[in-house]
Amino acid sequence: MSRREIASSRGIVTGASSGIGRAIATELARQGADLVITARRQERLETLAAEIRALGRRAEIVAGDLTQVQVRQAVLDRAESQLGGLDILVNNAGVAALGRFEDARPDRLRQIFEVNFFSLVELTRAALPLLRLGSKPIAVNIGSILGHVAIPHLSEYCAAKFAVRGFSEALRAELHGHGVDLLLVSPATVETEIWERMLQQTAATAWRSPRGQSPAAVAVATVRAICRGRREVLPGWEAKAFHWLHRLCPSLVAWALERRH
């Protein structure tokens, strides 16, 4: 994995209208990157673009649904035509639903996978030719600690994040020696709008931290990991503690999960 400078890099950030995506876009711009930002909410993107331009960097907007192939292609076309190429791809867009698996309709699972996994995979596939022409290029997949340890009432979300982790590890190995790096970011609870914008909420969870990590803290850890050429980063003590507890004492974690749901 290569060390890199952010200054003068050209990037794409998905799910950039709020939360982690917005914070990563801001941090990249602060360190000198020009960006294409994408999400479904045009007004939010325009506000963010103005903030990026105020930092002296370029910001291009593509508003739309990344599950649509034409939107994904528009994002890549904008990076090529307006920024001159692509060095950093940040796959952040995501949705979630909270509730017991047996009470959910099949379309809930499909919608979560379309946004959280399939759009990420297909945007990455389409971006690889452009990334290969970039300067020390890297794809960054925003996963979750729930891609390492699954919890009740978020079964579809956990499944999608496990898929993201598996895809990231396989693709990283495939890209080794071809000049493209891959970073997986696996935070724990982050205070974002995902909790208020659930696709469906039919149950509570005992596993949401009362004080989640800030998106800005995750963004700083992510951009630092990009610069240092890391393979995976678990921002914050909560993600690291949960990860190592599960590795060292899996039966204890399973016991706790079975009793707190």
VOVEXNU-591544 format. One record per residue (C-alpha): residue in three letters; x, y, z. Coordinates in nm, 2 decimals, padded with zeros to 4 digits. Each point is the difference from the previous one (the first is absolute). Example, Ala and Ser with C-alpha at 12.3 -4.5 7.8 and 13.67 -1.06 7.14 Angstrom:
2
ATOM residuo   east  north     up
ATOM     ala  01.23 -00.45  00.78
ATOM     ser  00.14  00.34 -00.07
END
This chain:
261
ATOM residuo   east  north     up
ATOM     met  00.00  00.00  00.00
ATOM     ser  00.14  00.34 -00.10
ATOM     arg  00.04  00.31  00.21
ATOM     arg -00.15  00.30 -00.17
ATOM     glu -00.06  00.37  00.03
ATOM     ile -00.36  00.13 -00.04
ATOM     ala  00.10  00.34 -00.15
ATOM     ser -00.10  00.02 -00.37
ATOM     ser -00.18 -00.33  00.02
ATOM     arg -00.32 -00.06 -00.19
ATOM     gly -00.27 -00.18  00.19
ATOM     ile -00.36 -00.13 -00.01
ATOM     val -00.20 -00.02  00.33
ATOM     thr -00.34 -00.17  00.00
ATOM     gly -00.27  00.06  00.26
ATOM     ala  00.16  00.34  00.04
ATOM     ser -00.31  00.19  00.11
ATOM     ser  00.03 -00.08  00.37
ATOM     gly  00.18 -00.20  00.26
ATOM     ile  00.33 -00.18 -00.07
ATOM     gly -00.01  00.08 -00.37
ATOM     arg -00.04  00.37  00.05
ATOM     ala  00.28  00.00  00.26
ATOM     ile  00.24 -00.19 -00.22
ATOM     ala -00.06  00.23 -00.29
ATOM     thr  00.06  00.30  00.22
ATOM     glu  00.32 -00.15  00.14
ATOM     leu  00.13 -00.10 -00.34
ATOM     ala -00.06  00.35 -00.13
ATOM     arg  00.16  00.16  00.30
ATOM     gln  00.31 -00.20 -00.09
ATOM     gly  00.00  00.11 -00.36
ATOM     ala -00.22 -00.25 -00.20
ATOM     asp -00.24  00.09 -00.28
ATOM     leu -00.32 -00.20  00.02
ATOM     val -00.31 -00.13 -00.17
ATOM     ile -00.26 -00.04  00.27
ATOM     thr -00.32 -00.20 -00.04
ATOM     ala -00.31 -00.08  00.19
ATOM     arg -00.38  00.02 -00.06
ATOM     arg -00.05  00.34  00.17
ATOM     gln  00.09  00.28 -00.24
ATOM     glu -00.03  00.28  00.25
ATOM     arg  00.23 -00.16  00.25
ATOM     leu  00.26 -00.06 -00.27
ATOM     glu -00.02  00.36 -00.11
ATOM     thr  00.07  00.12  00.35
ATOM     leu  00.29 -00.24  00.04
ATOM     ala  00.14  00.10 -00.34
ATOM     ala  00.00  00.37  00.10
ATOM     glu  00.19 -00.09  00.32
ATOM     ile  00.26 -00.20 -00.21
ATOM     arg  00.04  00.29 -00.24
ATOM     ala  00.05  00.24  00.29
ATOM     leu  00.30 -00.21  00.09
ATOM     gly  00.14  00.07 -00.35
ATOM     arg -00.07 -00.35 -00.14
ATOM     arg -00.22 -00.11 -00.29
ATOM     ala -00.33 -00.17  00.07
ATOM     glu -00.23 -00.16 -00.26
ATOM     ile -00.35 -00.13  00.08
ATOM     val -00.19 -00.30 -00.12
ATOM     ala -00.33 -00.05  00.17
ATOM     gly -00.17 -00.33 -00.04
ATOM     asp -00.05 -00.36  00.10
ATOM     leu  00.32 -00.21 -00.02
ATOM     thr -00.20 -00.32 -00.05
ATOM     gln -00.06  00.14 -00.35
ATOM     val  00.27 -00.08 -00.25
ATOM     gln -00.04  00.33 -00.18
ATOM     val  00.06  00.19  00.32
ATOM     arg  00.32 -00.20  00.08
ATOM     gln  00.13  00.07 -00.35
ATOM     ala -00.09  00.37  00.03
ATOM     val  00.22  00.02  00.31
ATOM     leu  00.30 -00.15 -00.17
ATOM     asp -00.05  00.20 -00.32
ATOM     arg  00.00  00.32  00.22
ATOM     ala  00.32 -00.10  00.17
ATOM     glu  00.17 -00.06 -00.34
ATOM     ser -00.13  00.30 -00.18
ATOM     gln  00.01  00.26  00.28
ATOM     leu  00.28 -00.12  00.22
ATOM     gly  00.21 -00.17 -00.26
ATOM     gly  00.00 -00.34  00.16
ATOM     leu -00.04 -00.19  00.33
ATOM     asp  00.24 -00.08  00.29
ATOM     ile -00.23 -00.06  00.29
ATOM     leu -00.34 -00.18  00.00
ATOM     val -00.19  00.01  00.33
ATOM     asn -00.30 -00.24  00.00
ATOM     asn -00.21  00.12  00.29
ATOM     ala -00.37  00.00 -00.10
ATOM     gly -00.21 -00.22  00.22
ATOM     val -00.34 -00.07  00.16
ATOM     ala -00.12 -00.21  00.29
ATOM     ala -00.31 -00.15  00.15
ATOM     leu -00.07 -00.10  00.36
ATOM     gly -00.22 -00.30  00.09
ATOM     arg -00.03 -00.37  00.03
ATOM     phe  00.09 -00.19 -00.32
ATOM     glu -00.30 -00.22  00.01
ATOM     asp -00.24  00.30  00.01
ATOM     ala  00.16  00.17 -00.31
ATOM     arg -00.11 -00.01 -00.36
ATOM     pro  00.25 -00.14 -00.25
ATOM     asp  00.03  00.34 -00.17
ATOM     arg  00.16  00.14  00.31
ATOM     leu  00.30 -00.23 -00.04
ATOM     arg  00.02  00.07 -00.37
ATOM     gln -00.01  00.38  00.04
ATOM     ile  00.28 -00.01  00.26
ATOM     phe  00.22 -00.21 -00.22
ATOM     glu -00.07  00.21 -00.31
ATOM     val  00.13  00.31  00.18
ATOM     asn  00.26 -00.13  00.24
ATOM     phe  00.15 -00.27 -00.21
ATOM     phe -00.09 -00.03 -00.37
ATOM     ser  00.03  00.38 -00.07
ATOM     leu  00.34  00.00  00.18
ATOM     val  00.12 -00.30 -00.20
ATOM     glu -00.12  00.12 -00.33
ATOM     leu  00.13  00.36  00.04
ATOM     thr  00.34 -00.15  00.10
ATOM     arg -00.01 -00.23 -00.31
ATOM     ala -00.07  00.29 -00.23
ATOM     ala  00.25  00.22  00.17
ATOM     leu  00.30 -00.23 -00.02
ATOM     pro  00.11  00.10 -00.35
ATOM     leu  00.01  00.36  00.10
ATOM     leu  00.16 -00.07  00.34
ATOM     arg  00.28 -00.19 -00.18
ATOM     leu  00.09  00.32 -00.18
ATOM     gly  00.01  00.20  00.32
ATOM     ser  00.28  00.10  00.23
ATOM     lys  00.05 -00.26  00.28
ATOM     pro -00.37 -00.09 -00.03
ATOM     ile -00.21 -00.15  00.28
ATOM     ala -00.36 -00.12  00.05
ATOM     val -00.14  00.06  00.35
ATOM     asn -00.29 -00.21  00.11
ATOM     ile -00.19  00.12  00.31
ATOM     gly -00.10 -00.32  00.18
ATOM     ser -00.08 -00.04  00.37
ATOM     ile  00.10 -00.19  00.30
ATOM     leu -00.32 -00.19 -00.07
ATOM     gly  00.18 -00.15 -00.30
ATOM     his  00.21 -00.18  00.27
ATOM     val -00.26 -00.06  00.27
ATOM     ala -00.37 -00.03 -00.08
ATOM     ile -00.27  00.11  00.24
ATOM     pro -00.37 -00.06  00.03
ATOM     his -00.26  00.21 -00.17
ATOM     leu  00.24  00.12 -00.26
ATOM     ser  00.04 -00.33 -00.18
ATOM     glu -00.03  00.14 -00.36
ATOM     tyr  00.24  00.29  00.07
ATOM     cys  00.25 -00.23  00.16
ATOM     ala -00.02 -00.25 -00.29
ATOM     ala  00.07  00.29 -00.25
ATOM     lys  00.29  00.12  00.21
ATOM     phe  00.15 -00.35  00.02
ATOM     ala -00.03 -00.02 -00.38
ATOM     val  00.18  00.33 -00.03
ATOM     arg  00.28 -00.13  00.22
ATOM     gly  00.03 -00.32 -00.20
ATOM     phe -00.01  00.18 -00.33
ATOM     ser  00.26  00.25  00.12
ATOM     glu  00.25 -00.27  00.11
ATOM     ala -00.04 -00.19 -00.32
ATOM     leu  00.03  00.30 -00.22
ATOM     arg  00.30  00.14  00.19
ATOM     ala  00.19 -00.33 -00.07
ATOM     glu -00.11  00.01 -00.37
ATOM     leu  00.13  00.36 -00.04
ATOM     his  00.33 -00.07  00.17
ATOM     gly  00.27  00.08 -00.24
ATOM     his -00.23  00.19 -00.24
ATOM     gly  00.05  00.34  00.16
ATOM     val -00.34  00.04  00.18
ATOM     asp -00.03 -00.02  00.38
ATOM     leu -00.31 -00.07  00.20
ATOM     leu -00.09  00.12  00.35
ATOM     leu -00.28 -00.14  00.21
ATOM     val -00.14  00.23  00.27
ATOM     ser -00.19 -00.18  00.28
ATOM     pro -00.14  00.25  00.26
ATOM     ala -00.23 -00.08  00.29
ATOM     thr -00.30  00.22  00.08
ATOM     val  00.03  00.34 -00.17
ATOM     glu -00.25  00.28  00.06
ATOM     thr -00.14  00.04 -00.34
ATOM     glu -00.35  00.03 -00.15
ATOM     ile -00.01 -00.37 -00.08
ATOM     trp -00.18 -00.05  00.33
ATOM     glu -00.27  00.25 -00.09
ATOM     arg -00.03 -00.11 -00.36
ATOM     met -00.05 -00.38  00.04
ATOM     leu -00.18 -00.17 -00.28
ATOM     gln -00.21 -00.17  00.27
ATOM     gln  00.01  00.00  00.38
ATOM     thr -00.21 -00.27  00.17
ATOM     ala  00.23 -00.07  00.30
ATOM     ala  00.25  00.16  00.22
ATOM     thr  00.37 -00.09  00.04
ATOM     ala  00.19 -00.02  00.33
ATOM     trp  00.32  00.03 -00.20
ATOM     arg  00.00  00.36 -00.10
ATOM     ser  00.25  00.20  00.21
ATOM     pro -00.16  00.29  00.17
ATOM     arg  00.29  00.22 -00.12
ATOM     gly  00.12 -00.11 -00.34
ATOM     gln  00.31  00.13 -00.17
ATOM     ser -00.02  00.32 -00.20
ATOM     pro  00.01 -00.02 -00.38
ATOM     ala  00.29  00.24  00.01
ATOM     ala  00.21 -00.23  00.22
ATOM     val -00.07 -00.29 -00.24
ATOM     ala  00.10  00.23 -00.30
ATOM     val  00.33  00.09  00.16
ATOM     ala  00.08 -00.36  00.07
ATOM     thr -00.10 -00.10 -00.35
ATOM     val  00.21  00.27 -00.18
ATOM     arg  00.30 -00.08  00.23
ATOM     ala -00.03 -00.37 -00.10
ATOM     ile -00.02  00.10 -00.37
ATOM     cys  00.32  00.20  00.04
ATOM     arg  00.18 -00.28  00.19
ATOM     gly -00.10 -00.28 -00.24
ATOM     arg -00.20 -00.20  00.25
ATOM     arg -00.20 -00.31 -00.09
ATOM     glu -00.27  00.05  00.26
ATOM     val -00.07  00.25  00.28
ATOM     leu -00.24 -00.04  00.29
ATOM     pro -00.06  00.36  00.12
ATOM     gly -00.04  00.05  00.37
ATOM     trp  00.04 -00.21  00.31
ATOM     glu -00.35 -00.16 -00.03
ATOM     ala  00.06 -00.16 -00.33
ATOM     lys  00.35 -00.13  00.10
ATOM     ala -00.14 -00.13  00.34
ATOM     phe -00.29 -00.18 -00.17
ATOM     his  00.22 -00.15 -00.27
ATOM     trp  00.26 -00.13  00.24
ATOM     leu -00.25 -00.13  00.25
ATOM     his -00.17 -00.20 -00.27
ATOM     arg  00.33 -00.14 -00.12
ATOM     leu  00.13 -00.09  00.35
ATOM     cys -00.33 -00.10  00.17
ATOM     pro -00.25 -00.09 -00.27
ATOM     ser -00.21 -00.21  00.23
ATOM     leu -00.04  00.29  00.24
ATOM     val -00.11  00.23 -00.28
ATOM     ala -00.25 -00.27 -00.12
ATOM     trp -00.14 -00.04  00.35
ATOM     ala -00.05  00.38  00.04
ATOM     leu -00.17  00.03 -00.35
ATOM     glu -00.24 -00.28  00.08
ATOM     arg -00.11  00.17  00.32
ATOM     arg -00.02  00.36 -00.11
ATOM     his -00.25  00.03 -00.28
END
